[in-house]
Amino acid sequence: MPDFLDMGAYGSFIWTAYGIAALVMVGLFVASWRRLRAREVALADLLETFEEPTPVRPVGVLTDDSRDDLDGRNGSPS
């Protein structure tokens, strides 16, 4: 087992590299997890603002009186 850990006199470099890689991966996981929680909170806040229905009709929906005269929407046809 000591020969495996020593890795031919390069063990200190190899195990240090493994340790740094593990720390970076843990750091990325923590950062991603925090970002996920922050976005979930932001989404919940955004959804709360849209709970009340808005009196605005969808864009592009024509009313019954404008279906016959599509060219004259900006005024009377000439």
C-alpha positions as YAML, in Angstrom:
chain: A
units: angstrom
residues:
- id: 1
  name: MET
  ca: [0.00, 0.00, 0.00]
- id: 2
  name: PRO
  ca: [2.79, 2.53, 0.72]
- id: 3
  name: ASP
  ca: [4.17, 1.87, -2.79]
- id: 4
  name: PHE
  ca: [0.77, 2.69, -4.29]
- id: 5
  name: LEU
  ca: [0.49, 5.94, -2.32]
- id: 6
  name: ASP
  ca: [4.07, 6.92, -3.18]
- id: 7
  name: MET
  ca: [3.44, 6.28, -6.91]
- id: 8
  name: GLY
  ca: [7.10, 6.04, -7.83]
- id: 9
  name: ALA
  ca: [8.19, 9.20, -5.99]
- id: 10
  name: TYR
  ca: [5.52, 11.29, -7.75]
- id: 11
  name: GLY
  ca: [2.81, 10.64, -5.19]
- id: 12
  name: SER
  ca: [2.89, 14.11, -3.66]
- id: 13
  name: PHE
  ca: [2.26, 15.74, -7.05]
- id: 14
  name: ILE
  ca: [-0.42, 13.25, -8.10]
- id: 15
  name: TRP
  ca: [-2.35, 13.32, -4.83]
- id: 16
  name: THR
  ca: [-2.14, 17.12, -4.74]
- id: 17
  name: ALA
  ca: [-3.60, 17.26, -8.26]
- id: 18
  name: TYR
  ca: [-6.39, 14.88, -7.24]
- id: 19
  name: GLY
  ca: [-7.12, 17.02, -4.18]
- id: 20
  name: ILE
  ca: [-7.25, 20.26, -6.17]
- id: 21
  name: ALA
  ca: [-9.53, 18.65, -8.77]
- id: 22
  name: ALA
  ca: [-11.85, 17.39, -6.02]
- id: 23
  name: LEU
  ca: [-11.97, 20.84, -4.41]
- id: 24
  name: VAL
  ca: [-12.80, 22.48, -7.74]
- id: 25
  name: MET
  ca: [-15.60, 19.97, -8.38]
- id: 26
  name: VAL
  ca: [-17.06, 20.53, -4.91]
- id: 27
  name: GLY
  ca: [-16.83, 24.29, -5.43]
- id: 28
  name: LEU
  ca: [-18.65, 24.04, -8.76]
- id: 29
  name: PHE
  ca: [-21.36, 21.91, -7.17]
- id: 30
  name: VAL
  ca: [-21.88, 24.40, -4.34]
- id: 31
  name: ALA
  ca: [-21.95, 27.36, -6.73]
- id: 32
  name: SER
  ca: [-24.47, 25.62, -9.00]
- id: 33
  name: TRP
  ca: [-26.64, 24.65, -6.05]
- id: 34
  name: ARG
  ca: [-26.66, 28.23, -4.72]
- id: 35
  name: ARG
  ca: [-27.48, 29.61, -8.18]
- id: 36
  name: LEU
  ca: [-30.34, 27.11, -8.49]
- id: 37
  name: ARG
  ca: [-31.80, 28.17, -5.14]
- id: 38
  name: ALA
  ca: [-31.52, 31.86, -6.04]
- id: 39
  name: ARG
  ca: [-33.28, 31.29, -9.36]
- id: 40
  name: GLU
  ca: [-36.04, 29.28, -7.69]
- id: 41
  name: VAL
  ca: [-36.65, 32.17, -5.29]
- id: 42
  name: ALA
  ca: [-36.64, 34.67, -8.16]
- id: 43
  name: LEU
  ca: [-39.09, 32.51, -10.11]
- id: 44
  name: ALA
  ca: [-41.40, 32.22, -7.11]
- id: 45
  name: ASP
  ca: [-41.36, 36.01, -6.70]
- id: 46
  name: LEU
  ca: [-42.07, 36.48, -10.39]
- id: 47
  name: LEU
  ca: [-44.96, 34.03, -10.33]
- id: 48
  name: GLU
  ca: [-46.48, 35.84, -7.35]
- id: 49
  name: THR
  ca: [-46.64, 39.06, -9.36]
- id: 50
  name: PHE
  ca: [-48.68, 37.36, -12.09]
- id: 51
  name: GLU
  ca: [-51.25, 35.65, -9.87]
- id: 52
  name: GLU
  ca: [-53.80, 38.41, -10.51]
- id: 53
  name: PRO
  ca: [-55.32, 38.32, -13.99]
- id: 54
  name: THR
  ca: [-54.36, 41.22, -16.22]
- id: 55
  name: PRO
  ca: [-57.04, 43.01, -18.26]
- id: 56
  name: VAL
  ca: [-54.85, 43.02, -21.38]
- id: 57
  name: ARG
  ca: [-55.94, 40.89, -24.31]
- id: 58
  name: PRO
  ca: [-53.34, 38.94, -26.31]
- id: 59
  name: VAL
  ca: [-51.52, 40.74, -29.10]
- id: 60
  name: GLY
  ca: [-52.74, 40.00, -32.59]
- id: 61
  name: VAL
  ca: [-56.30, 39.06, -31.64]
- id: 62
  name: LEU
  ca: [-58.80, 40.74, -33.91]
- id: 63
  name: THR
  ca: [-62.14, 41.96, -32.61]
- id: 64
  name: ASP
  ca: [-65.36, 41.09, -34.41]
- id: 65
  name: ASP
  ca: [-65.71, 44.54, -36.02]
- id: 66
  name: SER
  ca: [-62.21, 44.54, -37.56]
- id: 67
  name: ARG
  ca: [-62.35, 41.15, -39.29]
- id: 68
  name: ASP
  ca: [-64.00, 42.46, -42.45]
- id: 69
  name: ASP
  ca: [-61.69, 45.44, -42.99]
- id: 70
  name: LEU
  ca: [-58.06, 44.35, -42.44]
- id: 71
  name: ASP
  ca: [-56.61, 47.03, -44.71]
- id: 72
  name: GLY
  ca: [-58.40, 49.85, -42.92]
- id: 73
  name: ARG
  ca: [-57.18, 49.18, -39.40]
- id: 74
  name: ASN
  ca: [-55.30, 52.48, -39.24]
- id: 75
  name: GLY
  ca: [-58.17, 54.54, -40.58]
- id: 76
  name: SER
  ca: [-60.89, 54.44, -43.18]
- id: 77
  name: PRO
  ca: [-60.01, 52.74, -46.49]
- id: 78
  name: SER
  ca: [-59.39, 55.11, -49.37]
...
